[in-house]
C-alpha cells in the first residue's frame, strides 16, 4: 500500500493540498484507514479550523501524521525504547503512539496535555503532503464529531459541503478501520483504542525486547 505509484494527476492534487495547508487551510485526504482532515499541525489557527469544522470538543486532542518515523523526534520530547521498537515494526501502518510532546507541538493540538499522538500512515498521499509541507499534519477522521468515519471523497463532500478548502480524491480509503492507539508514556504500554493492529501483535514486539 505504501508503495502505490503517484501518477502525474495525483502529484498535482497533492501539490494543491500542500498549497492549501501552507496557506492555513484544511483539506480532506485519503489515508490507509479512513479519510482524514489535514491541516498544518504547527499552524494554530488552521488546527482551530479543524476543531470547528468537525465539531470536535476542544478537550479532545488531535492525532498527527508524519512523513517518516524520523520525524517523531521533532514532535516528541522523549521516545522510549518501546516506542522505537513499535515504530520500527508497525510504521508505516495503523498504530498510533502516544508520547510526551515536544515544545514544537502547539497546545491546541494536544488539548493542553503534555502528550501527543503520532503515526506514519501506510499511504503515500499523507506522507507526501507532510514531507512537502515540511511539518506533520493533523490526522483526525474526516467526519462530523460522533458520526461514522468515511472512506470516500464523495462521502466527505456530502458530509462537509463547501466548508472544506479542498478534498483530495484518492479513491476509497484502504482500511476502513481506525488505527490502534497505544500510550507508551509509562513503563506499561496501554491500549487507549482498539483498532487495526491487535494487542497480540503489539505484545509480540514488546516481548522480544525482554
C-alpha positions, -999 to 999 in steps of 0.1 A, spaced: 0 0 0 28 24 9 44 19 -25 14 28 -46 27 49 -75 18 86 -75 9 94 -111 10 129 -126 -26 136 -117 -21 126 -81 11 146 -78 -9 176 -90 -36 171 -64 -10 166 -37 6 199 -47 -28 217 -44 -33 202 -9 2 213 2 -6 248 -10 -39 249 8 -22 237 41 7 261 37 -18 290 35 -36 279 66 -64 259 51 -79 224 57 -81 196 32 -97 162 33 -72 135 22 -72 97 19 -52 76 44 -46 39 50 -76 38 74 -102 65 67 -103 99 50 -88 125 73 -89 162 79 -54 176 72 -40 209 85 -5 221 92 -1 209 128 22 238 136 -3 264 125 -26 270 155 -53 289 135 -55 261 110 -58 235 138 -86 255 153 -104 253 119 -103 215 121 -120 215 155 -146 239 143 -153 220 110 -156 187 128 -175 200 158 -148 183 179 -148 193 216 -118 214 225 -107 190 252 -101 162 227 -66 162 213 -58 156 176 -35 129 163 -7 138 140 5 121 108 42 121 99 60 116 66 86 93 82 94 77 115 124 100 119 100 130 122 88 117 155 119 131 172 107 166 162 73 161 179 83 141 209 102 152 240 113 116 245 108 84 226 111 54 249 127 22 236 93 6 234 81 33 211 111 30 188 106 -8 186 69 -5 178 76 22 152 102 1 135 77 -28 133 44 -10 126 53 22 108 42 29 82 9 14 95 -22 16 116 -6 21 150 -8 55 168 17 60 195 10 85 224 43 100 236 54 131 256 51 161 233 79 185 224 78 223 226 72 224 188 37 210 191 11 237 199 -10 231 230 -42 234 208 -32 201 191 -29 182 224 -58 200 242 -33 214 267 -20 179 276 17 171 276 13 141 253 8 138 215 -4 110 193 18 102 164 15 79 133 32 73 100 4 62 77 8 33 52 -4 55 24 17 77 0 -6 107 -1 -5 119 36 32 111 38 39 131 6 19 160 19 37 161 52 70 158 35 64 186 10 48 208 37 78 203 60 56 196 90 33 170 105 -4 172 96 -35 166 116 -49 131 111 -83 132 127 -110 114 107 -129 134 81 -164 132 96 -185 153 119 -179 145 155 -198 115 167 -206 102 132 -190 72 114 -157 75 97 -158 80 59 -139 61 32 -145 80 0 -141 116 -12 -178 117 -23 -190 108 12 -167 135 27 -181 161 3 -216 151 13 -208 154 50 -190 188 49 -204 205 18 -183 236 8 -167 241 43 -135 223 33 -109 242 14 -100 211 -7 -110 174 -10 -82 153 -25 -99 124 -42 -76 94 -39 -102 67 -43 -116 46 -15 -95 45 17 -77 12 22 -87 0 56 -120 15 68 -108 5 103 -93 32 126 -58 29 139 -50 13 173 -39 40 198 -12 29 223 1 51 252 38 45 257 44 73 282 47 50 312 65 17 319 35 -3 308 21 4 273 -16 8 274 -42 5 246 -64 36 245 -84 24 215 -85 -10 198 -81 -8 161 -64 -23 131 -33 -35 150 -41 -62 176 -27 -62 211 -13 -97 204 9 -83 177 19 -53 199 27 -77 227 49 -99 205 71 -69 197 73 -58 233 82 -93 245 111 -95 221 127 -67 239 127 -85 272 
